[in-house]
């Protein structure tokens, strides 16, 4: 178009990019948060299972449960921080 009948193609594309980019970014961040919360839920479930095993074990099995509980605590902290940073 030569400008007589409406805006040229470059300005239309620019307006569409400006309008749609935030929507795509929000969808991407929402998807990332969905994945992270799912991961956190699995970590919490594993931690609960380990806490149930804690009282029933002794010896090397008890040490393994303790080691896994420490690891799950670190994983929860990392995933929680990732969620916080994604929201920010």
N, C-alpha and C positions, 0 to 999 in steps of 0.2 A: 504494500500500500504506500502511496506517496504522501500521506498525511492529510489529504483532502477529506477523507471520509471517516477517519478515526486515528487512534494512536498507531504508531508503527510497531512492528513485530518485536523489536528489541525492548521497547518499554513494557510491552505486555509480558514478555518473558521475565523481565526484571521484577515486575510486580508479583508475578506468580512465584518466583523464587523467594522473594521476601515474605510472602504470605505462607508458603508451605514449609519452609525450612524449620521454623519452630515446632510445627506439628510433627514432623518426622523426628526431630530431636526428642520431643516428649515421648513419642512411641518407643524410641530406642532406650531411653532412660527407664521407662516403665517396664520394658522387657528385661532389662538388666536387673532391676529391683525384684522382679518376679523370680528370676533365676537365683538371686542371692538369698531371698527369703526361703525359697525351697531348699537351698543348701543348708541354711541355718536350721530349718526344721529337722532335716535328717541328722544334723550334728547333735541337736538337742535330744532327739529320740535315742541316738547311740549313747549319749551321756546318761540318760535315764536307765538304759539297759545295764550299763556299767555300774551305776550306783546300786542297782538291785543285786548285782553279782558281788559287790564289795563285801557285804556281810557274810556271804556264803563261801568265800574263798579263803585260802591261807597258803603260805609258802610262796613258791614261784608264781602260782596263778594269781595270788593276791598282788604281787609286785607287778605283774603284767597289767592287771586291772588298774592299779594306781598310775602306771606309766601312760596307759591309754586315756585315763581321766585327765591327766595333765595335758596331753596332746589335744584332747577335745576342748579343753578350756582355752588353749591358745587359738585353736581353729575358730571357736565362737568369737573370740576377741577380734580376730582378723576379719571375719565375715561381717561382724557388727560395724567395724570401722569402714569396711567397703560400702556398706549400706549408707552410713552417715555421709561419706564422701560423695557417693552418687547422688544423694538428696541435695547436698550443698551445691 
